[in-house]
């Protein structure tokens, strides 16, 4: 067990995760934001590793990634900063990013660094499932890292069952096949998709992401999954002067 599995054992509904980009809006703001989010009531955090070609991200997160790179954020610097993580933050923390920076850093070294600083899991959207199983699963498990897989409305039942078998944290349900930042449009087909996954009775908890931006969309997602992930709406908040003082209000408004 790690902090992720412990969290879902204690709380299995209306779980709130917040995504933000490391090194944005300032290069040294990562831990301050993480600490403020925990104090405000977030259940766990996803810290994005900035990347120059973030294909799944919409303009808000792309912009934060570009600015973080300009600020000087790198994987090496992020791990340096995260050495202080567990002195300041007790909730689960995941790193989210693309496979290329992980590969450049070295997968084994990356897993070891995550374990060393107290990171609980990793979300790598472009790491193929079978490549993970064949080449990296052992390394992740040795360092007690949960590898979080994503599914979309088009993912087959066979693949979802396989993902459920390989997972040991939660499964990330994309609300649509679009990029991040689009508001959640809960059509009848979206509800059918959410209900289909719920009715599969997967062994792992599920979290819905992409388009969760307010109390209404958070509550709707929580009807079908164990909780939801908010990204672009929070990153947009960080673009405001005095954002630090607005974090508590933002989380309270989401939770209603």
Beta strands, then each sheet from edge to edge (+ up, - down):
strand 1: 15-21
strand 2: 44-48
strand 3: 92-96
strand 4: 121-123
strand 5: 146-148
strand 6: 150-151
strand 7: 170-174
strand 8: 205-209
strand 9: 227-230
sheet 1: 5+ 4+ 3+ 2+ 1+ 9+ 8+ 7+ 6+
end
